[in-house]
Amino acid sequence: MEVEDGRIPPGPQEKYRVSDDLLEWMSRQFGIFGDIYKATVYETSVYATRDVEFAHRVLVENWQNYAKGQAIRRVALLLGNGLMVSKGDLWKRQRRMIQPTFNHESIGRSTKLMTAVNTELVRKWQLAARRNESVNVTRDVSGMALEVVLRFILGDDYELVGSHFDLLSQEPARNMDFACSFRALGKIILQVIDRRRTDTATYTDALGMFMQARDPQSGQLMQDGQLIDEILTMIVAGHETTASTLNWAWYLISQHPEVEQRLSNELDTLTTCSEFGDLPRFLYTRQIIDETMRLYPAGWVVTRKALGDDRLGEYFVPAGTEIYVAPYFIQRHPDLWEEPDRFNPDRFRPENSRLRHRLAMIPFSAGPRNCIGEHFARIEMQIHLMTIARCLRLRYIPSRPIELDAGVNLRSKYDFIMYPEAKSKST
């Protein structure tokens, strides 16, 4: 179809039905129409794309023309107006105030708590190995990631209130009932805030830094409602994406003995959990994490809404159009990746990555609105894999088909149940 300012992408006549699996539906349309198509999704006009240059246009080059898209409405019910949802001047102000929480020094301090939490998990799995018992990897990894992010945010107050947040790792559904229960936890956070204001202690955890942060332009502190929204946002964002990635990592490692052996060999030199500055030398561990995120990005689709008219190559984008940028499909695009559906950590060796388009891999999105906690998440995932894999291997016994649950985050539909086995000194 031709319009005055360019072409309109081809696309299906039928609308997306809510009863359909959105990931599978989008996959079919990409197979029919190519790297961009126009469709009606949730009664809205959508351009869906897996073209890396179009992704660059929307997320980086002309990002100011694109606000958060329709998917964020569901997230807003859960998170209020935190950093993931907010836009415009509010988002810019909050990003400036929150950024120091994820600086090098803060993350460096957090490696000790990451190590401590994972040490407890490895002890639990070692006990199961001695008893020849299975473990629920999905649930246990979720609990670990939740405890790490809560301790990072709440510090010593975790011991007092942490158990209130267990529904995040114990309740798999992400529906309105869950959203209401989770939003109610804002009262718990407010109680912690009020209690802290009555004492003279200095808190270096994330909540303490948020409470002390001032807008560099106005000098104002965050209001209580905004504090609560930012904390809830950090809990969800810092828990679910990490837990999902590690869940898939253990499944993939269990299916590729050669990868498990190379990981074990790399960790032979590790006598204790590595210090923060030493983590980069464990390259293969990092490659496994990258390859897992390539195949199963937690943020599998990113939605934006065009504020003004724009163009994606030869295609005209009218103001108001929703754009679905799909990392899941970009990161499996055959023009960008050789054997794109195969698990191959070596594709992330430095010499294999130099010529790759920088947006061929966007598990944390890209541009100014990329994930603020990316570095924290990468460190946490690496410490987890290194802590567990130096002591144990996990054997997966198939019981259910491997199916994807493509909601707000990409998760496994069913929990992974595995048998931990202790490694001998010779392996």
C-alpha positions as CSV (number, residue, x, y, z in Angstrom):
1,M,0.0,0.0,0.0
2,E,1.3,3.4,-1.0
3,V,0.8,6.6,0.9
4,E,2.2,10.1,0.3
5,D,5.1,9.7,2.7
6,G,6.0,6.1,2.0
7,R,4.7,2.6,2.0
8,I,2.7,0.8,4.6
9,P,4.1,-2.6,5.5
10,P,2.1,-5.6,4.4
11,G,0.4,-7.7,7.0
12,P,-2.3,-10.2,8.0
13,Q,-6.0,-9.3,7.5
14,E,-7.1,-11.2,10.6
15,K,-6.6,-9.5,14.0
16,Y,-4.6,-11.1,16.8
17,R,-6.9,-12.9,19.2
18,V,-6.2,-12.8,22.9
19,S,-6.7,-16.5,23.0
20,D,-3.7,-17.0,20.7
21,D,-0.1,-17.3,21.9
22,L,1.3,-14.0,20.9
23,L,4.9,-15.2,20.4
24,E,3.7,-18.1,18.1
25,W,1.3,-15.7,16.3
26,M,4.1,-13.2,15.7
27,S,6.4,-15.9,14.5
28,R,3.9,-17.0,11.9
29,Q,3.5,-13.5,10.5
30,F,7.3,-12.9,10.3
31,G,7.5,-16.2,8.3
32,I,4.8,-14.9,5.9
33,F,5.6,-11.2,5.6
34,G,9.3,-10.8,6.4
35,D,11.1,-8.5,8.8
36,I,8.2,-6.0,9.3
37,Y,4.5,-6.2,9.1
38,K,1.4,-4.3,10.0
39,A,-1.2,-5.9,12.2
40,T,-4.0,-5.3,14.7
41,V,-3.0,-6.4,18.2
42,Y,-5.2,-5.7,21.2
43,E,-7.4,-3.6,18.9
44,T,-4.4,-1.3,18.1
45,S,-2.5,-0.7,14.8
46,V,0.9,-2.3,15.3
47,Y,4.1,-2.5,13.3
48,A,6.0,-5.5,14.4
49,T,9.7,-5.7,13.4
50,R,12.7,-8.0,13.7
51,D,14.8,-5.7,11.5
52,V,17.9,-4.6,13.4
53,E,18.1,-1.2,11.7
54,F,14.5,-0.4,12.4
55,A,15.1,-1.4,16.0
56,H,18.0,1.1,16.1
57,R,15.8,3.8,14.7
58,V,13.1,3.3,17.3
59,L,15.3,2.6,20.4
60,V,18.4,4.7,19.7
61,E,18.5,7.1,16.8
62,N,15.0,8.6,17.2
63,W,14.1,7.4,20.7
64,Q,12.6,10.7,21.8
65,N,9.8,10.2,19.3
66,Y,8.8,6.9,20.9
67,A,7.1,6.6,24.2
68,K,6.5,3.3,26.1
69,G,3.9,1.3,24.2
70,Q,0.7,-0.5,25.1
71,A,2.4,-3.4,27.0
72,I,3.4,-1.0,29.7
73,R,-0.3,-0.6,30.7
74,R,-0.3,-4.1,32.2
75,V,3.0,-3.3,33.9
76,A,1.6,-0.1,35.3
77,L,-1.1,-2.0,37.2
78,L,1.7,-3.8,39.0
79,L,4.4,-1.1,39.4
80,G,2.6,2.2,39.4
81,N,4.7,5.0,37.9
82,G,8.2,3.7,38.5
83,L,11.1,4.0,36.2
84,M,9.9,1.2,33.9
85,V,6.6,3.0,33.3
86,S,7.3,6.7,33.7
87,K,8.0,9.0,30.8
88,G,9.0,12.5,29.9
89,D,10.5,14.8,32.5
90,L,9.5,12.5,35.4
91,W,11.5,9.6,33.8
92,K,14.5,11.8,33.2
93,R,14.5,13.0,36.8
94,Q,14.1,9.6,38.3
95,R,16.7,8.0,36.1
96,R,19.2,10.7,37.3
97,M,18.3,10.1,40.9
98,I,18.4,6.3,40.7
99,Q,21.6,5.8,38.5
100,P,24.1,6.1,41.4
101,T,22.5,3.1,43.1
102,F,24.0,1.0,40.3
103,N,27.5,2.5,40.3
104,H,30.7,0.3,40.5
105,E,31.1,0.8,44.2
106,S,27.5,-0.2,45.1
107,I,27.6,-3.3,42.9
108,G,31.0,-4.2,44.3
109,R,29.6,-4.2,47.8
110,S,26.7,-6.4,46.7
111,T,28.9,-9.3,45.5
112,K,29.3,-10.4,49.0
113,L,25.5,-10.8,49.5
114,M,25.2,-12.5,46.1
115,T,27.8,-15.0,47.1
116,A,26.3,-15.6,50.6
117,V,22.8,-16.2,49.2
118,N,24.1,-18.6,46.5
119,T,26.3,-20.4,49.1
120,E,23.1,-21.3,51.0
121,L,21.5,-22.5,47.8
122,V,24.4,-24.7,46.9
123,R,24.3,-26.3,50.4
124,K,20.6,-27.1,49.9
125,W,21.3,-28.7,46.6
126,Q,24.3,-30.6,47.9
127,L,22.1,-32.1,50.6
128,A,19.6,-33.1,47.9
129,A,22.5,-34.7,46.0
130,R,23.6,-36.8,49.0
131,R,20.0,-38.0,49.4
132,N,19.6,-38.6,45.6
133,E,16.6,-36.2,45.7
134,S,15.4,-33.9,43.0
135,V,15.2,-30.1,43.3
136,N,12.8,-27.6,41.7
137,V,15.4,-25.5,39.9
138,T,12.8,-23.0,38.6
139,R,11.5,-22.2,42.1
140,D,14.8,-22.4,43.9
141,V,16.5,-20.0,41.4
142,S,13.6,-17.7,41.7
143,G,13.8,-17.6,45.4
144,M,17.6,-16.9,45.2
145,A,17.1,-14.0,42.8
146,L,14.3,-12.6,45.0
147,E,16.4,-12.7,48.1
148,V,19.4,-11.1,46.4
149,V,17.4,-8.1,45.1
150,L,15.5,-7.7,48.4
151,R,18.7,-7.7,50.4
152,F,20.2,-5.2,48.0
153,I,17.3,-2.9,48.4
154,L,16.4,-3.4,52.1
155,G,19.7,-4.3,53.7
156,D,19.2,-5.5,57.3
157,D,15.5,-4.8,57.1
158,Y,15.2,-7.8,54.9
159,E,15.1,-10.0,58.0
160,L,12.1,-8.1,59.2
161,V,10.0,-7.9,56.1
162,G,11.5,-10.1,53.4
163,S,9.0,-12.9,53.8
164,H,6.1,-10.7,52.8
165,F,7.5,-10.7,49.2
166,D,7.6,-14.5,48.8
167,L,4.5,-14.5,46.5
168,L,6.9,-13.4,43.7
169,S,8.7,-16.7,43.7
170,Q,5.8,-18.9,44.9
171,E,2.9,-17.6,42.8
172,P,3.4,-18.3,39.1
173,A,0.3,-16.5,37.8
174,R,0.6,-12.9,36.7
175,N,-3.0,-11.8,36.8
176,M,-5.1,-9.1,38.4
177,D,-5.2,-10.9,41.7
178,F,-1.4,-11.1,41.7
179,A,-1.1,-7.4,40.8
180,C,-3.4,-6.4,43.7
181,S,-1.6,-8.5,46.2
182,F,1.8,-7.2,45.0
183,R,0.7,-3.5,45.1
184,A,-0.5,-4.0,48.7
185,L,3.2,-4.7,49.6
186,G,3.8,-0.9,49.2
187,K,2.4,-0.6,52.7
188,I,5.3,-2.8,54.0
189,I,7.8,-0.6,52.2
190,L,6.2,2.6,53.6
191,Q,6.5,1.1,57.1
192,V,10.3,0.6,56.6
193,I,10.6,4.1,55.3
194,D,8.8,5.6,58.2
195,R,10.8,3.6,60.7
196,R,14.1,4.7,59.1
197,R,13.1,8.3,59.3
198,T,12.9,8.0,63.1
199,D,16.5,6.8,63.6
200,T,19.9,8.3,62.9
201,A,21.6,5.4,61.2
202,T,23.1,5.8,57.7
203,Y,21.8,3.2,55.2
204,T,23.9,2.3,52.2
205,D,21.4,-0.1,50.7
206,A,19.3,0.9,47.7
207,L,16.3,2.1,49.7
208,G,18.7,4.3,51.8
209,M,20.2,5.7,48.6
210,F,16.8,6.4,47.2
211,M,15.7,8.1,50.4
212,Q,18.7,10.4,50.3
213,A,18.7,11.1,46.5
214,R,17.9,14.6,45.4
215,D,17.0,15.9,42.0
216,P,20.1,17.7,40.8
217,Q,18.0,20.5,39.3
218,S,15.4,21.1,42.0
219,G,17.1,19.6,45.1
220,Q,13.9,17.8,46.0
221,L,13.7,14.3,47.6
222,M,11.5,11.6,46.2
223,Q,7.9,11.7,47.5
224,D,6.8,8.6,49.4
225,G,4.5,7.4,46.6
226,Q,7.3,7.6,44.0
227,L,9.7,5.9,46.4
228,I,7.3,3.0,46.7
229,D,6.8,2.7,43.0
230,E,10.6,2.7,42.3
231,I,11.2,0.0,45.0
232,L,8.4,-2.2,43.6
233,T,9.8,-1.7,40.1
234,M,13.3,-2.7,41.2
235,I,12.0,-5.8,43.0
236,V,10.1,-7.1,39.9
237,A,12.7,-6.0,37.3
238,G,15.6,-7.3,39.4
239,H,14.0,-10.6,40.2
240,E,12.1,-12.0,37.3
241,T,14.5,-11.4,34.4
242,T,17.4,-12.8,36.3
243,A,15.5,-15.8,37.6
244,S,14.2,-16.6,34.1
245,T,17.6,-16.4,32.5
246,L,19.2,-18.7,35.1
247,N,16.4,-21.2,34.8
248,W,16.9,-21.5,31.1
249,A,20.7,-21.6,31.6
250,W,20.5,-24.7,33.7
251,Y,18.2,-26.4,31.3
252,L,20.5,-25.6,28.3
253,I,23.7,-26.7,30.2
254,S,22.0,-30.0,31.2
255,Q,21.3,-30.7,27.5
256,H,24.8,-30.0,26.3
257,P,27.4,-32.1,28.2
258,E,30.3,-30.5,26.3
259,V,29.2,-27.1,27.6
260,E,28.9,-28.4,31.1
261,Q,32.4,-29.9,30.9
262,R,34.0,-26.7,29.6
263,L,32.3,-24.7,32.3
264,S,33.6,-27.1,34.9
265,N,37.1,-26.9,33.4
266,E,37.1,-23.1,33.5
267,L,36.1,-23.2,37.2
268,D,38.8,-25.7,38.2
269,T,41.0,-22.7,39.1
270,L,38.3,-21.3,41.4
271,T,39.0,-22.2,45.0
272,T,36.6,-19.7,46.5
273,C,34.0,-17.4,45.0
274,S,35.9,-14.8,42.9
275,E,36.3,-11.3,44.0
276,F,34.3,-8.7,41.9
277,G,37.3,-7.5,39.9
278,D,38.3,-11.1,39.0
279,L,35.0,-12.1,37.4
280,P,35.9,-10.9,33.8
281,R,38.6,-13.6,33.4
282,F,35.9,-16.4,33.5
283,L,35.0,-15.8,29.9
284,Y,33.2,-19.0,29.2
285,T,30.8,-18.5,32.1
286,R,29.9,-15.1,30.6
287,Q,29.5,-16.6,27.1
288,I,26.9,-19.1,28.5
289,I,24.9,-16.3,30.1
290,D,25.0,-14.3,26.8
291,E,23.9,-17.3,24.7
292,T,21.1,-18.1,27.1
293,M,19.8,-14.5,26.9
294,R,20.1,-14.6,23.2
295,L,17.9,-17.7,22.9
296,Y,15.5,-16.8,25.7
297,P,15.5,-13.0,26.4
298,A,13.2,-12.3,29.4
299,G,12.2,-9.1,27.7
300,W,11.2,-10.9,24.5
301,V,9.3,-7.9,23.0
302,V,9.7,-4.2,23.5
303,T,6.7,-1.9,22.7
304,R,6.9,1.8,21.8
305,K,4.3,4.3,20.6
306,A,5.2,6.9,17.9
307,L,4.5,10.4,19.2
308,G,5.0,11.9,15.7
309,D,5.2,10.7,12.2
310,D,8.4,8.8,11.3
311,R,9.9,6.5,8.7
312,L,11.4,3.0,9.1
313,G,13.3,2.6,5.9
314,E,10.8,2.9,3.0
315,Y,7.8,2.5,5.4
316,F,5.8,5.4,6.8
317,V,5.0,5.4,10.5
318,P,2.0,7.5,11.4
319,A,1.8,9.1,14.8
320,G,0.1,6.9,17.3
321,T,1.4,3.6,15.7
322,E,2.5,1.0,18.2
323,I,5.9,-0.5,17.3
324,Y,6.8,-4.0,18.5
325,V,10.5,-4.5,18.5
326,A,11.1,-8.2,19.1
327,P,14.5,-9.1,20.7
328,Y,13.4,-12.8,20.6
329,F,13.2,-12.7,16.8
330,I,16.1,-10.3,16.2
331,Q,18.4,-12.6,18.3
332,R,17.3,-15.6,16.2
333,H,17.4,-13.9,12.8
334,P,19.3,-16.0,10.3
335,D,20.8,-13.0,8.6
336,L,22.5,-12.0,11.9
337,W,23.3,-15.4,13.5
338,E,24.6,-18.7,12.0
339,E,22.4,-21.6,13.1
340,P,20.3,-19.2,15.1
341,D,18.4,-21.8,17.1
342,R,21.4,-23.7,18.2
343,F,22.9,-23.2,21.7
344,N,26.5,-22.3,21.1
345,P,28.3,-20.1,23.7
346,D,31.3,-19.8,21.5
347,R,29.5,-17.3,19.2
348,F,30.2,-14.8,22.0
349,R,34.0,-15.3,21.9
350,P,35.5,-11.8,21.4
351,E,36.8,-12.6,17.9
352,N,33.3,-13.8,16.9
353,S,31.5,-10.7,18.1
354,R,33.5,-7.8,16.7
355,L,31.7,-7.5,13.4
356,R,28.2,-8.1,14.7
357,H,25.6,-5.3,14.7
358,R,25.5,-3.9,18.2
359,L,21.7,-4.3,18.3
360,A,21.8,-7.9,17.1
361,M,21.8,-8.7,20.9
362,I,19.4,-6.6,23.0
363,P,18.2,-8.6,26.0
364,F,18.3,-5.5,28.1
365,S,16.8,-3.3,25.4
366,A,18.9,-0.4,24.0
367,G,19.3,3.3,23.9
368,P,18.7,5.7,26.7
369,R,15.8,3.6,28.1
370,N,17.9,0.4,28.4
371,C,17.8,-1.5,31.6
372,I,19.5,0.5,34.4
373,G,20.3,-2.7,36.3
374,E,22.0,-4.6,33.5
375,H,25.5,-4.7,35.1
376,F,24.0,-5.8,38.4
377,A,22.1,-8.6,36.7
378,R,25.1,-9.8,34.8
379,I,27.3,-10.0,37.9
380,E,24.6,-11.8,39.9
381,M,24.1,-14.4,37.2
382,Q,27.8,-15.0,36.9
383,I,28.3,-15.4,40.6
384,H,25.3,-17.9,40.7
385,L,26.6,-20.1,37.9
386,M,30.2,-20.1,39.3
387,T,29.1,-20.9,42.8
388,I,26.9,-23.8,41.8
389,A,28.8,-25.2,38.8
390,R,32.1,-25.5,40.7
391,C,30.4,-28.0,43.1
392,L,27.5,-29.6,41.3
393,R,26.1,-30.6,37.9
394,L,22.4,-30.8,37.3
395,R,20.7,-33.6,35.4
396,Y,17.3,-32.9,33.8
397,I,14.8,-35.8,33.6
398,P,12.2,-34.8,31.0
399,S,8.7,-35.0,32.4
400,R,6.8,-32.4,30.4
401,P,7.4,-30.7,27.0
402,I,9.5,-27.6,26.9
403,E,7.0,-24.8,26.3
404,L,7.4,-21.0,26.5
405,D,5.1,-18.7,28.6
406,A,5.4,-15.4,26.7
407,G,3.8,-13.0,29.0
408,V,5.4,-9.7,30.1
409,N,8.5,-11.8,30.6
410,L,9.5,-15.0,28.7
411,R,9.4,-17.9,31.1
412,S,9.2,-21.7,31.0
413,K,5.6,-22.8,31.1
414,Y,6.5,-25.7,33.5
415,D,9.1,-25.8,36.3
416,F,12.4,-27.6,35.6
417,I,12.9,-30.5,38.0
418,M,16.5,-31.7,38.1
419,Y,18.8,-34.0,40.1
420,P,22.0,-32.4,41.5
421,E,25.1,-34.5,41.5
422,A,28.3,-33.6,43.4
423,K,31.4,-33.2,41.2
424,S,34.4,-35.3,42.0
425,K,37.9,-33.7,42.2
426,S,38.8,-35.2,38.9
427,T,36.0,-33.7,36.9
